[in-house]
Amino acid sequence: MDRDFVTTARTLSEALPYMQRYAGAVVVVKFGGNAMGDNDAMAEFARDIVLMKQVGIHPVVVHGGGPMINDLLDRLGIESRFVRGKRVTTPEAVQVVEMVLSGLVNKRIVQAINDAGGRAIGISGKDDDLMVCEADDPELGFVGRPIEMNVQIIRDLYNAGLIPVIAPVATGMADNETFNVNGDTAAGAIAGALKADRLLLLTDVAGVKNGQGQVMTQIHPDQVRAMIADGTIAGGMIPKTETALTALEEGVRAVVILDGRVPHAALLELFTEQGAGSLIRSTEPSVKPHGLRQGGSGL
């Protein structure tokens, strides 16, 4: 008997309690970073999402696309202005944002999932007024902060056997108003409105690190706040952890910040004892099936 096949069978068998635990669970996955520009990584991500759906999870994909937006802005000669290091989204720029996110990026992900045997459908925060925003900071132009969420369209889609893929472009309170929303922020708002079982934030780092540079596998929200206050959590990890805290306050059961560069990172987190990132939650799992790691993939 080929040893690789035996290993595959053993892996599937060991994943059984996790598959049982997550049957029917809503898992919001924020997809972005380097993987979006790599065809092989995109295909791998798509297969993982299709597998989640196959075993009874309801995956909801929210994506970014910053580098592709920047590339098209440069090619179109649309000059960028920055305030405190953040790009100002002008009326001209927000049109490009919508073209790239709702068009090019969204449909690439949809196509990859469909090619892997799934049934994906792409929408944006504008569809059915899913995400209504106001300006997060008037100096930054059309950068939105969600103030109203209408997520029934997402429930309708996943209950119909479809995988929603959502571009973080939103409508405003005024007619014909469009906002660009940070991908993590959008994913957190969607997960919160759905009261999701998990929000997985795929990043280009290994997770949240302590003062000694070690990745923390489980963190209480109070620890996160203390680490932000004392500077242990800094830079780009601050908005990610703040998104996690807000999502938890809005009813998400747990948030995981994990390294999207690791092959099958989402599957490792959901279906193995080891996990693959930093899990943030305020409570212990209500029920822990045999074999589930403390603070790990149990719900």
N, C-alpha and C positions, 0 to 999 in steps of 0.2 A: 504493500500500500504506500502510495506517495505521501511522504511526511508533510508536504505543504497542504495537501487536501485534508489530512487529519487535523492540522493546525487550524485551518479554516473552519472545519466542523466544530472543533472545540471552542473557538472564538464565538461562533454563533450560539452555541449552547450556553456559554457563560453570559451572553448578552440577554438571555431570556428574561430574568427578573427585571431588568431595566426596561425592556420592551413592554412587559406587563405593566410596569409602574407608569409609563408614559402613554399608554393607550388612551386616546381621546384628549391628550394634553395639547394646549396651544403653545407653540414655541415660536417666538419672533426672533429672526436672525438678521442682524445688521451685517451686510456684505459690503466690503470695500477694500481699500489698500491695494497692494501689489497684485493680488490674485486676479483683480478685475482686468488687468492688462495682459494676462497670460492665458492662452487658449487651453493649455493642459490643466492649469489650476481652475479655470472656469468650468471645464468639463467635470473635473473631480468634485467641485462644489455642487454642481448640478446633480450628479449621481447621489451624493449624500442627502440632498434635499428630497429627491425622489424616494430614497430608501426610508427616510423618516415618514413620508406619506404612506408608503407601502405597509409599514408596521403599525399604522393607526394614529400617528401624530398628525396634528394640523400645523405644518410649517407656514409661516408668513415671512416673506423675504422683503426687507427694506434695504435699499442700496444707496451708495453715494456716487461720486463721479467727478470729484474736484479736478484731478489732473487732466481729464478730457475736456472739461469746461475751460480750463486755463489754456489748453492747446488751441481750441477753436477761437477763443477770444483773441489770442495772439495772431492767428491766421487771418482773422477778419479785420485786424487792425483796430480793435476796440481797446482803447487805452484804459488801464486799470489805475484806480486811485486807492490809497490805503489810509486807514485811520487806526492808530494804535496797533499797527501790524495786521489789521483785518481788511480784506478787500471790500470796497464799497460796491454794492450791487445796484447799478444804475438801471433806468428803464431799458436801455439798449442791452445791457448785460443780462438782465433777467429773461429776455427773449432767448438769448443763447443758452442760458441755464435750462430753460424748459425744453428747448430743442434737443440738447444733449442728454438730459436725464430722462425725460419722458419718451424720447425717440431712440437715439442710438444705444445708450446704456441699458435702458429698461428692456428693449426688445432683444438685445444680445443675451441677457440673462434668461428671458422667457424662452428664446430659441434653444439655449443650452439645456434647459430643464426638459423641454419637449423632446429634444434629441436623445435625452437619457431615458425616455419612456414615461415622463410625467405629463401632467396636463396643467400647464401654467398659463396664467393670464396677467397681462401687465396693466396697471392703472397708476394714477398719480393721486396726490392728496386733493386734487380738484374734483375727481370723480365722486358723484353723489355727495359733494361737500364733505368728503371724508375728513379733511383737515383745514380748518379755518384759522387764519393767522392775523396778527397785527405786527407792526414793525417792532423788532426786538430792541433796536437802537436807531432812532431817526438819522443819526450821522452815517449809518451803514446802508441806508437806502432800503431796498426791498429784501432784507434779510428778516425772515419771519419767526415769530414765537407762537406756537399753537395756543389758541384760547378756546377752541371748541372742536370736539372730536365726534364724528358720526361713523361708527365702525360697523354698522349693520351690514354694509356691503361686503366687508371682509368675511363676516360670519356666513353670509349667503354663499360666498364663493367657496370657502373651505368645506362647508356642509354639502355642497354640490360636487365634491371630489376634486376641486380645482386648487391650485397653489397660487395664492396672490403674490405678485411681485410689484412692489410699490416704490415709485419715484418720489423723492421728498420735495415736491413742488406743490404749493398750496394756494388756495384762494384767499382773498381778503374780505373785509366787511364791505368794501365799496365794489361797485360793478367793475368788471374787467380788471381786477387787481390780482397780480400774481406775486407770490413770495417764494424765494429760495430758502429752504430750511436745512439746517445742518442734519446730515444723515443720522447721527447718533441721537440728536434731539427728536427727530421724527420717529425713529424706532422706539425710543422711550415713551413718547406720547401715545403711539399706537399700542404698544404692549400694556401700558397703564390703562387705556380705555378698554382693552380686551380683557383685563385682569388675567394676563397670560401666566402660564405656569413657569415659563422661563423666557428671559431676554438674553440672547447670546450676542455680545458685541465682539465681532471678529476684528482684530487689530494687527498691527505689525510689531507688537511687543509681546513678551511672554506672559504678562499679567501684571498685577499690582505687586510692587516689591517693598519690603520693609527697609529699615535703615541700614541693614547689612547687605542689601542687594539681593535678598532671597525672595523668590516668588511666594506669595501667601496663598494657600489653597482655599482657605475659608476666612472671611472677614465679616465682622458685625458692623452695621452702619455707624455705630458710635466710634469704632476704631477708624473707619474711613474719615470721619469728620476730624478726629484728633490728628490723623496723619496729614490731612490737608492743612490744618492749622499750624502744625510744627514744621511744615515744608518737606516731609518725607514723600508725600505725593505732590508732584510739581509738574509744570509744563503741560503738555497735551493730555496727561493722565487726569488732570483736574476736571475738565469738562466731561470726560467719560465717567468718572466716579460720581460726579454730581448728577449726571443723567441716570446713573444706577440708583442713587438715593431717591431721586424724584419718582422713578418708576416704582420703587418699593413702596413709597408713601401712597401711590395711586393704586396699589393692589396687586402688583406683580409679585409672585411668590419668591423668586430669586433671580438675580442677575449674574451672569458670568462674563468676565472680561478675559478673552483667550486669544492665543496667537493663531491668527488665520494662516500663517505661513507653514504651520505644522500640517502635514497631510491628514485629512479626515478629522480636523480638530473638533468639529461639532459632534461627530459620532463618538470620538474619544470621551468627550465631556458627558454625553448623554448615556452611553452604553457600556462604559467601563468603570472599574473600581477606582482607577487612578485619576480620571478626569483630565482636563487639559488647560485649566486656567485658574483664575481667582473668582471664587463664588462668594457673592455678597448677599446675605439675608439676615433677617432679625430673629428668625425662629428655627428650631430644629424640625426635621421632617416629622409629620404626624405619625407615619408608619414607615418603618425601615425593613424592607424585605431582607432575607438572609443574603449576606455578601455585599450589601451596599456600603460604600465607604462613609464614614462619619462626615457629615457636612458635604457629601458629594451629590450623586445624581438622584438620590431619593427626593421625592417632591416635598 
